[in-house]
Amino acid sequence: MVVATQSLEELCINSIRFLAIDAVEKAQSGHPGLPMGAAPMAFVVWDRFMRYNPKNPNWFNRDRFVLSAGHGCMLQYALLYLTGYDSVSLEEIKNFRQWGSKTPGHPENHITEGIEVTTGPLGQGIANAVGLAIAEAHLAGKFNKPDCKLVDHYTYVILGDGCNMEGISGEASSLAGHLGLGKLIALYDDNHISIDGSTDIAFTEDVNKRFEAYGWHVQHVENGNTDLEAIAKAIKEAKAVTDKPSLIKVTTTIGYGSPNKANTAGVHGAALGGDEVQATRENLGWEYEPFVVPEDALKHWRKAVERGANYEAEWNEVLAQYKAKYSEEAAEFERITSGKLPAGWEKSLPTYTPDDKVQATRKFSEATLNALAPVLPELIGGSADLTHSNNTYIKISGDFQKGQYENRNIRFGVREHAMGAICNGIALHNSGLIPYGATFLVFTDYMRNSIRLSALSEAGAVWIMTHDSIGLGEDGPTHQPVEHIASLRAIPNLTVIRPADGNETSGAYKVAIENRHAPTLLALSRQGLPNLAGSSIEGTTKGAYILSDSEGTPEIILIGTGSETQLCVRAAEQLCGEGKKVRVVSMPSWELFEAQTAEYKESVIPKGVKKRLAVEAGTTMGWCRYVGDEGAVIGIDTFGASAPGKVVLEKFGFTVDNVVAKAKEILG
């Protein structure tokens, strides 16, 4: 048989290729080209270099692997099956892209064990990988001792031309180079093909020179199709460079082995077709039926199970030695990496009374962050070049910089999109770290996809967004968010909170810190706000609660959120003075309120009280669910204006007088 002439390594590599070909063909959907071309480099990484345990995918000190070019996910599913992960059986390979399978159309970490991060939108994966490498560097800087390397693992990435075209990859790679993340090794699948055809119609830059300028160690493997030793040599050299991340450009042929479709866009995003599948089998000497892996190849791949058990056992010995020598640090390491919060941490949350100082909620946020920092050493993050506007600096720590990885303040620079994806990577490192990223609320537009992916991938990131309304003033419409809160509320699994004062800001942090499997976004004011009587941490965690009330059934309910809640309180005082029965509801979070019981929601906003007025300095979209047919909303459905914040708010009707007038209009 022709098959017998193939080396064991060729059998192993072709096993990846044909599992991908067969799965895509059966589904009549998918991207076979990348797995066919990238199989050799993937084999070298997974067989010769990566440390992982297929029977314990969450072993802490495993090397992380990210397929940034997530459309080629059959490459990763094939690797998981071949190396013995229980999450991906041969049946799951056959069910590629089908309902309920663990082999969806792009890798999703919350669905398939062994997938570290959710990839698909190009560039996100390499940016996530920077976050994974930051997490490793931080924990190593914090816990490692000269005689005991407790934290010591690499992050490997395969990315493609599309990833390198997306701006987010440049943002993240620039920061990675600045930080000198030597445990990050990226293999660039240089196949010169994207969906539209040859990349030279749009992409002719020298990627290696760009990464050299970023501060990366750069190499080029000219024959990534068959020269396994060159790939291995490049990875060894990359590992030897400890003060820079490494990019290895590996030139490959997309759809390698396909006689008629290799090196064309036709193999990028569609099944080969029956005739071409057969031609490829003949061309590569593959005489096995669909989904059949040669016994010798599978036996070799499955050696990863024994290797993985040994890797973990060796590390467990290191951990035991560490515990014996450094018991206090070991206890903290195990507590953090277990994901368990320290007992009583919430007692550090600040509380306030109406007599306390008027401050912007961004300042209350700063106080809360710094109150939590000593008791939650897992908090790490920073701002996209707005640290002193966002008030997000941890005062008990220095800057996370090259050689100072134990510090907790990350300087992201003006890189909002990368900041988001990097924070997702830190969260998905699964080591208990709690990342936060901050910018102005209006610039969530620059990081929208990263925020969406934090929700999709169940990453417990904390998004700290300040300057949350037209109240920020003079910077004008370009900086004044109007539609942003509504659009963020539309993202599933994202909790959006607009706190009204200090207690509600503390409550927002309580929710965010406890929410380890979903992101939380805090929208904070620039302008000062009073601390309201009746506000509470507990009320905030319920999303909405009664802030003040009249005796008996209310005639009208005023619903405030964020900085506008105070207007409702003062308007209610005036209306009550005129004999009206008014309830004020503070609603910092729609998502939290909707998660409450029907009984609780009815107790706060009774269906029988039809007259309601909601007040929010943003678009009125969506408020109909709470005000109903007989209610109204004071909002803003245009762009803002440039003027002092108080003037802008007044001109757009965010005054006590206007709230009173509108309430009276509703009451008739």
N, C-alpha and C positions, 0 to 999 in steps of 0.2 A: 504493500500500500504506500501511496505517496506520503501519507501521514507519518509513517515510521521514519522518514528522513528528517522530520522536524526535530529540532532540539527541544529539550524540556522547557526552556525559557520561551521558545516560540509557541509551544503548545499553551503555555500559561497566558501569553499575550493574546493569542488568537482566541482563547476562551473568553476573554473580555470582549473582544470584537464581535464574536458571533452571538454571545448572549445579548449584546446591544442590538445587533442586526435583527435577531429573531424576535426580540421583544417589541421593537418598533414595527416590524413587519406584521406581527400578530395584532397589535393595536391599531395599525395603519395610521400612526401618529407618533411624532417624536423627532429626535435629532440624532441620527446614527453617525454622522460624519465625525464629530469630535471624539467620541469613544474609539472609533476606528483609528484615528490619527494619534490620539494621546495615550493609547494603551501602553506603549513601551515606557514612557516616562512614569506613568502611574504604577506600572509593575515594579520599576526600579525603586520608587519611593516606598511603596507598601511592602515589598519583599525584602529590601536590603537595608532600609533606613528607619522607617517609622516604628515607634514603640507604642503598642496598643494591645488591648486584651479583648478579643471578640466576645468572650463570655462575661465580661464586665465592662460594657461600653462606657460607663461613667467613672472608671478608675481615674483618680485625680491626676496622676502624673503622666497620663497618656500624652503623646503628641497629638496635636489637633490637625485635622485635614479639612480644607475648604475648597470646594469646587465652585470657584467664582463664576465660571461659565456654566451656570446651572442648567442651561438648556440641554447640556450633554449629560444629564443625570444618570443615564443608563451606565455610564462609566462607573459612577460611585455605587450604584445598586449592584452591579456585577462584582465590584471589589468586596462589598459587604457580604454578598452570598458566598463568593469563592473563599474568603478568609474565615468564614464560619460564624458570622453574626446570626443570632437566632431571629432577629427582626426581619431579615430578608431571606425567605425560603425560595426554592425554585418556583413554587406556585405563585409567590408574590412577583417574581420576575415575569412569569407568564401573564400576570394580571396588571402589567404596566399600564398606567394611566386609566385604570378602571375604577369604578365606584368602590370606595371603602378599602382600596389596596394601600399597602405601605410603600408603594412605588409610584407616587404621584408624578405629575408632569414636570415638576421642578423639586429639588430637595427641600424637605420641610422638617426642621429639627423636632417639632412637637409630635410628628407622626411616626418617624422612623428612627429607632435607636441606632446610633453610629453616625447620624447626620448632626454636625455640630451647630450649623447655622442655616437659616432659610435663605436660599439664593435663587436667582432668576433674573430680577432687574439687574442689568449688567453693571458691574463696578461695585455693587453692594458687598459682594463676597470678599474682595480684597480689602475693602474698608473694614468689614467685620473682622477680618484676620488681623488687621492692625490693632483692633480692640482686644482680641485674644492674646496677642503678643504683649500688649500693655499690661493685661491682667497677670500674665506670667512674670513679667519683669517686676511688677509692683510686689507681688507676693514673694518672689525670690529676694528682692531688696529688703523686704520686711522681715522675713523669717530665716533665710539661709545664714549659716555660720561658716567661718573659715574651714572648719573640720566636718561640716555636714551640709550637703546640698539637698535640702528637702524638696525644693521646687526647682525642677530642671527638665523642661520639655520644650519642644519646637512647635511652630505653627507652619505647616506646609500649605501652599496654595497652588492650584492650577487656574490660570486666568487666560482669557483669549483676547483677540483683537478688539472685540466689542467692549470688553472691560476697560481696555486701555484708551478707547475713544471717549468713554464717559468721563465727564469732569470729576465725578466723585472719586475716581481712582487716583487722579492727580492730586486732589486735596489730601487724601489719606496717605498716599505714598510720600508726599512732601513732608508731612508731619512725621511719618515713620523714619524717614532719613534723618530729619533733625534730631529725633530722639535716639537714634543709633540702636534700633531694636534688632540686635544680632541674632535672635532666635526666630526671626521671620524669614522664610525662604519661599520665594514665589517662582514658579515655573511658568513661563509665558509660552503658550501654545501658538507659535508663530506660523499659522497656516495660510495667511493671506486671503482668506475668504470670509465674507459676511453675507447676510441675507441678500443684499443687492448684487452680489457678485464679487469680483476681485476687489480687495481693499484699496488698490491703487487708484480707484476712482475718487476716493475721499480721504485716504489715510496713508501718507507717504513719509511721515516724520521718522527720524531715527529714535526708536523707543529706548534703546540702550543708552544713548547719549542723554536723553531726558532723565532717565533714572540715575545716571551718573551725576547729573546736576542736582538731583534730589539728595544725593549723599549715599546712594546704594552701591554695594559691590555688585558688579555686572559681569556676566559671562555669556557666551554664545555657543550652543551646541548646533553645529551646522546640519547634522544628520540625525534628527530625532526619530526617524522611522526604524532604523536598525542598529544604530551605534549605542548599545546599552552601556558600554564601558565609558563612553564619553559623558553620558548623562550621569553615571555614578561618580565619575571623577569630578564633575562640576558640583555635585551636591556635597562631596567631601570638602572641596575647596570652600564652598559656601559655609559649611559648618565650622571651618577653621577661622573664618572671619567673624570675630565676636563683637565688634563694635559698629557694625553696619548691617542693615537688612540686605538680603541678596536677591537679585533678579537673575534668573537663568533663562535666556531666550532659547527656546528649543524649536528649531524649524522642522515642521512636520508637513505631511500631506493629508488634508482633510479627506476622510473616506478612504484611507489607505487600503489598497487591495481590491477596490471596486474598479473593474476594467474601464467602464464607460462614464462613471460619475465622480471618481476621485478628482480632487482639485477643482471642483465646480460647486456653485451654490446649490445645485440640484441635490447634493447629499447633505446639505446643512440642516434642513428642517422638514424632511419628508422621508417616508419609507423608501427603500431602494426599489421595491417592486420585485415580483417573483422571479422574473428572468434575470435581473441583475443580482439578486441574492444568490441564485445558482451559479452565475458567472463568477461571483466573488468567491464562492466556495471552491470552485475549480481553480481559480487563480491562486488562492492561498493554500491549496491542497487540503481543504477541510472536508473530510468525507463523513462527518458526523451528522446525525439528524438534528433538527432544530431543538435547542435547549439541552443538548447533550454535551457534557464536559468530559473530556478524556480522563480516565481514572488516574493516570500518572500526574496530570496537571492538577486535578482536584486534590490529590494526596499532597502534592507540593504546596499548594496554596494553604491547605489546612494545617500545615506546620505552624501557621500563625497562632493557632490556639495554644499550643504548648509554649511557644515563645512568649506569648502574651501573659500566660500564667506565671512564667518565670520572671518576666519584667516586673509584674506586680508583686511577686514574692520578694524580689530583691529590694523593691522600694519599701515594702512593709518592714524589712529589716532596718532600712535607713530611718524610717519613722520610729521604730522601737528605740534605736540608738538616740534619736533626737529627743524622745520623751524622757529617756534616762538622764540625759545631760541638760536639757532645757525644758523642764516640766511646765513652767509658766507659759512660755511661748508656745509649747505644744498644745496646751489646753486652749489657748486663744486660736491657734491654727485650726484645731479640730472643730471648735465652736463656729468659726467663720465659714469654713469650707462645708460644714454640714447644712448651712443655710438657716440655722436657728438663731433667732435674735436673742440678745442677752435678757435675762429676767428683769423686769421692771424698767426697761429702757424708756418706756413712754412717760415715766415720771419726770424725765428731763424736759419734756415739752413745756415751753413757757405758757403761762396764763395771764390774763389781763382783766382789769376792771375799767369802767368808764372814766375813772380818775387818771388812768395812765396816759402817757404822752400820745398825741396824734402823730401817726407815722404812715408812710406808704406801706402797702403790704409787701413790697419788695424788701423794705427794711425789717419788717416782722419776719420775713423769710430768712434774712441774714441772721437774725437773732436765733431763730429756730435751728438753722443749719449748724450754727456754732455751738448751740446748746447740746445738739445731738452728736457732734463730731467726737467728743471725748468718750462717749459711751458706745458709739457705733464706729469702730475703726474701719469697718468695711465700706464706709462712705468714701467715694472717690469721684472726682469730676471737675468740671470747670465751665468756662464760658467761651463763646466764639468772639474773643477780643472785646468783651463788654463786661469784664469782671466787676468793675467798680460801679457800673450802671445796674447790672443784674444783682450785685451784692452777694456773690457766690463764693467768696474766698474763705477757705477754712483757716482760721487764724493760728491754730496750734500746729500747722504743718507748713512746710515749704513747697516749692514748685517741683513737680514731677519733670525732671530733666535727665538728659543723658548722664549716667553715673549717679543719679539721685532718685532712683526708682522707688525708694521707700516712701517718698512724699506723695501727697494726695491731691494737690492742686494741678490739674492738667491745663496747660495753656494751648487751647485748640487753634488759636489764631482765627482769622476771618475765613472759617471753613465750616459753615453750619451743616451742610449736607454730610460731610465726612464725620463731623462731631456726632451726629445722630447715629450713623452706622457704627462708629467706633464704640459708642456707649452700648449699642446692642451687642457688639462682640464681647465687651467686658461682662455684660449681664449673662450672656450665653456661654461664658467660660465655665459656668456652673461651679464656681468656687465661693459663692456667697457674697461676692462684692456687689455693692449697690451703687451703680453709676448714675451721675446726674449731668445733664448738659443744659446750658442756658444761652439765651439770646433774647432779642425783642420778639414779642408775639408776632409781629408782622412778618418776621423773617422765618417763621415756620414754613412759609412758601418755599424757601430754599432747602428745606429738609423734610418736605412732606413725605417723600417715599420712605425715608428712614423711620419717620414716626409711624407710618402705616405698617411697615415691616416689624417694628417693635411690637405692635398689637397682634399682627398675624403670627409672629414667631413666639409669642408669649414671653417676651423679654421684659423683666421688671425694671426698666429704666425710669428715671424721674426727669421729666422735662420741666425746667424752671423758666417760664416765659414772663418777662416784665413789660412795662409800658403797654398795658393791655387794652387801651381804648383811645378814643379821641381826646381823652383827658391828658394825654402826654403833651399836647399843646403845639408849640411853635414849629416843630419839625414838619408838621403838615401832613397832607394826605398820603405821601409816600411811606410815612412811618406810622400812620394811624390805622390800626387794624379795625376793620368794620365787619367783614364777612368771615373772619378767621375762626372765631369761636364756633359759629354754626357749622363750618366745614369740618372742624376738628371733632365736634360732637357726632358727626356723621360716620366717623371711623369706628367700626365694631371693636370691642375689647379695649378701647382707650377711655380712661376715666379723666374727664376734664373738670377742674375745680377752680371756681373764681371766689376766693375768700373775701369776706367783707371787712374783716378786722384782724387783730392779733390772734384771738382765740380760734377763729376759723382758719387762719394760716397754720397754726399748730395742728388743727384737725386735719388739714390737707396733707401735712407731712405724715401724720399718723397713718392715714390711708395709703400714702405712697410707699412708706417704709414697709408696711405689712403686705403690700400687694406685690409679691415676688414673682407672679406668673402673668403679669400684664403691666403695661406702662401707665403712668399717671402724669397728667400735665397740669401744672399750676399756672394760672393766669393772674399776674400780680400787677398792682397799680404803681404808677409813678407818683401820683399825687397823694398827699397825706389823708388818712381816714381816721375817724374817731373809733374808739373801742365801744361797742354797743352793749347796752344792758341786755342781758338774756342770751348773748351769743355764747357758744360752747363748742368744745372739741367734739363731744359726743354728738351734738346736733349735726355738726358738719359731716361726720361719718355716715349719717343717714341721708345726706344729699339735700334734704330740705326739712325745716322744722319751724315751729311757731316761735317767733321772736317776741311778739307782743300781741295782746288780745284784749278785746272788750268783754264785758260780762254778757252771757247769753250768746245766741247765734249771731255771727257777724252778718252785716248787710253787704259788706264788700271785703274782698281779700286783696291786699297789696303784696305782690310777689317781687322781691328784689334780689339781685345777684351781684356779687362783687361790690365795686365802689358805689353802685346805685342803691344798695340796700339802705344806706343812711338816709337817702331822700324819702324812701317809703316810711321809715320810722318817724321822721319829722313831719311828713305829711299826715300820717295817722294821728299824731298828737294834735295837730290842728283840726282835723276832722272830728276827732273824739271830743275836742273842746266845743264843737258845734253840735254835739249830741248824736253823732253818727257812731254806729257800732262797726269797728274796723279791726281786722286781723292783719298782722304783718307776718309774712312768711319769708324767711331767708332761704334761698335756694342756690347754694354754691355749686351743686353738681346734679345735673339731670340723671346721669348714669347711676349714681349712688341712690338717688330717690327711686328710680325705676326698679332697683334691686330689692326694695323694701316690700313688705307684705301689703296686700290690698287693704287690710285693716288700718295699717299705719298710714298709708297714703290718704285714705278716706278721712282719717283723724286730722290730717294737716290741711288738706284741700277737699272739703266735703263736696260731693256732687250736687248737694242741694243748694249750695251757695253759688249762684250762676254769675254774679257780678264780680269780676276779677280784673285786676290791672297789673300787668307785668312791666318792669322797668329794667332795661339793659342797654348800655351804650354800645350797641352793635346791631346787626341786622335783625329784623323781627322774624325772620324765617324760623319756623318750628315752634314758636311760642303758642301757636293756636291750640296745641295739645293741652296746655295748662290754663289758657284764658277762656276757651270755648267760644260759642257763638255770641254770647252777651257781654264778653269782656273786650279788652283792648290792650295794646302794647305801646309803650313809649320806647321807641328804638330809633335807629338811623339806617336808612336804606339807600343812602348816597355815600360818596366819599366825604372825608372830613375837610378841615380847613386849617390854615396856618394862622395861629394867634395864641395868646396865652391860654393855658388849659382851662381856666375858669371861664374865660370868654367863650371858648369853643363849646364847652358843655352848656353854657347858658343859651347860646344862639341856637343850639340844636334841641333845646327844650328839656334839658336835664336839670331842672330846678324844683324846689319844693312847691313853689306856686303852680307850676305846670302839672305836677303830680296831683295836687289838690283839685285843680280845675278839671283834669281829665277824670278823676274819681267822681266828682260831682256830676259830670256829664253822663257817666255810666249809671250813676244812681238815679239820674233823671230828676 
